[in-house]
Amino acid sequence: MGAFAVAGFLLWASAFFFGDATAPEELPRVGAAADFGALRGPVLPVEAVPFASLTPLMTRDLGRLVELKGVVESRVAANSVWVRTPEGYRILARFEPAPDPELLRGIGPGSTVSFQGYLQTIALAEFRQVVDSLNVQIPRPPPGRKFGDLPNPAFARVDSLFIKNYYISVRPQGIRPRTPAEANT
């Protein structure tokens, strides 16, 4: 019994020399209380890549922040607009979630735009529905002499400029993106 009492007394006395591991101020901290921010570098803002640098589009580009500059070729309908880039590509830009109508004022056929959005994939049936709502004409190949004829190379070149399986998802803050100078202030 005496040995246990001495061992308990020595453990109690060791807390004065080595500190108490069960003290509330010594407990491990989690989340913001862990204060990892002092050791971590600042978070760098995401920079949008120009749309022209991604063409031809690939699956690995999905989710990238893209800067889309071009001329609007349709009216705004179904929270979407058809945009022609300076390189001649035509792509669908969709405003998701639906923004305040005031943000979309001034966006119409012939207006130049600069959007920042994320590259997303779209099903062909959904693409056809949205393009039909926008009243956009997609070129169709001329009929062949027999079934299975491939269209001529001139049509294939023009058809490759119409992007039918991807769209740009534009958030409300991407409709009128801030310039780098505005972002730094």
Buried (B, 14 or more C-beta within 10 A) or exposed (E): EEEEEEEEEEEEEEEEEEEEEEEEEEEEEEEEEEEEEEEEEEEEEEEBBEBBEBBEBEEEBEEBBBBBBBBBBBBBBBBBBBBBBEEEBBBBBBBBEEBEEEBBEEBBEEEEBEBBBBBBEBEEEEBEEBBEBBEBEEEEEEEEEEEEEEBEEEBEEEBEBBBBEBBBBBBBEBBEBEEEEEEEE
